[in-house]
Amino acid sequence: MSNIIEKIRVLFKFEKDEIPVGELLLVDKSIFFRFDSSFKKRKIELSPFKLKLNSETKKGNTTPFDGLFGVFADSLPDGWGRLLVDRALAAKGIDSNDFSMLDRLTLVGKNGPGALIYQPYFETEIETDALTELDQIAKATKSILEGESSEIIDELFVLGGSSGGARPKINVGFHSKKKHLISGAEILPKGYEHWIIKFPSTFDPKDIANIEFAYYLMAKEAKIEMSECRLFTGKSGRSYFGTKRFDRIGNNRLHLYSVAGLLEVDFRMSMLDYGHILDCAFKLEKKISAYDKVFRLACFNVFAHNKDDHSKNFAFIMNEKGDWKFAPAFDLTFSSSSHGLHSTMVAGESKQPTTFHLLELANHFKIKKPECIMEEVQKAISHWPNHAKKAGVSTTSINRISKALKNKKG
């Protein structure tokens, strides 16, 4: 089944119309891209730094995205989403190793993140019917993570096969007034909004959803922009963290681009510094205020012990006019990396960044009143116990995290 798809069309879909962007070609295991002539006339930069808008046929780099361009690699699931795809293919007798990167993009089709869609579609029609109970989905995701089969593998593939990140998650439609969930789909019925619900991984504490929700409350107090979040409850009474998708406005879309894709860096082995993100934000937004947003988030991640601050956990969004904006913060929670280092450096420091390194970063970019920003963030984080109790975090987790946060004040 290898290399069945040798050419696919790339399109933008912001609202109802599908806008041709270009074509991806697979030739002798190399991937090439060329813009559609009509798209070039729009003068919208799909990928401002790595895929300039011109008539050239461009070849993708071998690394870090298996020959694919970063902007299109962002459409592909990783972690949990890729596991689901591979398991679903295996259940149908298809060896995922025979699937090229273009084949994988056809699996995404029109159901991926952001505004990019890919033709031909690998048809996986999503029915907007009532959602399988959350506890049952959580049980199924646990069995898949442990290598077992799941009776609802096809449903999980449809719900979460396009999701990124390591933790299991599903795309759903949520009606806030009716408090009703349905399966996610490209077009949701009136009154429903696009949301993501997360489930715990094998190594997460039982109250991981409550912890992440408390971090959301804490980040909001710290004046960090985030999309609306809430806790969903299963029949067992267990909580699951959910967040409203910021790449959707109703059923309309926004172009979503991670920093990893934007700069074409491997988020697992990145040498990225917050200075790189600050630089990207200013170049894309063309506003000094962009510096403040990124710097405030850097302060929060340092003081709140969020060391999983890798390059796929920062993103930019673009509207149909080509206007860019630093995306709302996401995946903010108490976390430690495998080596105890921040995934993104602060002025070159990743082991133990402090106010000294944050000020060095701020001074380099001439950020005004960085001390005030740090003070506001630290004040919000000092209220961790209050936010944690409101979110239903266990006493054990409150004390464990409180201890770690006290060591982050310097």
C-alpha positions, 0 to 999 in steps of 0.5 A: 500500500506504499505511496498510493497517494503521490499528489494531494491538494492543499486548501484553506477553509476559513468559512464556507469557501475552500481556497486552493493553496497548492499541491504536495507531490511525492517523488522518489520518497521526497516531498515537494510543494508548489503554490497555486497561482490563484493563491499567490495573488492573495499575498497571504503568507502561509508559512512566513519564515520557511515557505515563502510565497513564490512560484518555486517548487520547494523540497521539504527537509528530511528532518525533523518532519520526515520530509514534510514541511512544518506547516503541513506537519502541524496538521498531523496527529502525534502522540495519542492521535498517531497511536489511534491512527496506527491502531485503527489502520491495524484493525483494518489489516493495514500496516501503518509503515506502508503509509507515506506522509501524504497518505497520513494527510489524507487521513486528516482530510478536513478534520484537522486542526486549523484551517488547512484541509487536504484532498483527496479525503480518506472518508471517515464520516463523523456523525454528530450523535450523542457521545459515548459516556466519558468514563467509558472513553477514559477506560478505552483510552487506558486500554489502548495506552496499555497495548490492549484492544478497545471495543470503541477503537473506531469511535476513538479514531474519529473523535481523537485521530487528529489530535496532537499531544501525548495525553489522550484527547477527543474533539467534541461538540458542547452545548453550554446551555444544555450541558450536552456533548456530541461527537466532534464534526467539521460542522456542528449543529446550532448551539454547539461549540468545538471543544477538546476533552483530555483524559489522563495518561498512564502516569498522571495523578488521579486529579490531573484534570483538577490540577490543570483547571486550577492552573487555568484559574491561576493563569487567568488571574495572572492576566494570561489570555486563555480559551475558556476551560471547564471540568466535565464529569463522568458518571463515576464523578471523576473529572475531565479537563476540557477547553474550547478550541481557539482555532474555531469561531463557531464553525469557521476556522483559523489557521493554526501554526505551532512554533515548532512548525513555524521554525521547523524545529524538533520539539523533542530535541529543541534548543529553542529560547523564549527569545526566539518566540518573542522575535516571532511574535513581533515579526508576525504581529508587528506590535510591541505589545506582542512582547508582553504576552510572550514574556508574561507566559514565560514568567508563568511557566518559570514560576508555576513549574511548567517545564513541559514548555516545548515548541509545540505548546506555543502557537500563532493563529491567522485569519482569512485576511492574513493577520497573525496573532499569538495564540491563547496559552494552552497546556498550562499545568504543573509538569517536570520534564524527563531531565528536570529542565525547561523545554524552552530556555530563558536567556540561555538557561534551562536548568533553573531559570530565575528572575535574573534570567527573565530580566535579562530576556526582558532587557534584551527586548526592551520590555517595559516594566518587566518587574510589574509583569513578574510581580503580577504573575507571582501574586497569582501563583501565590494564590495556588491553594485557593485556586486548587481548592476551588478546582477540587484538587486533592490535599496531597497534590495541593501540598506537593505543588505548593512545596515546589512553587515556594522554591520558584520565587527567586 
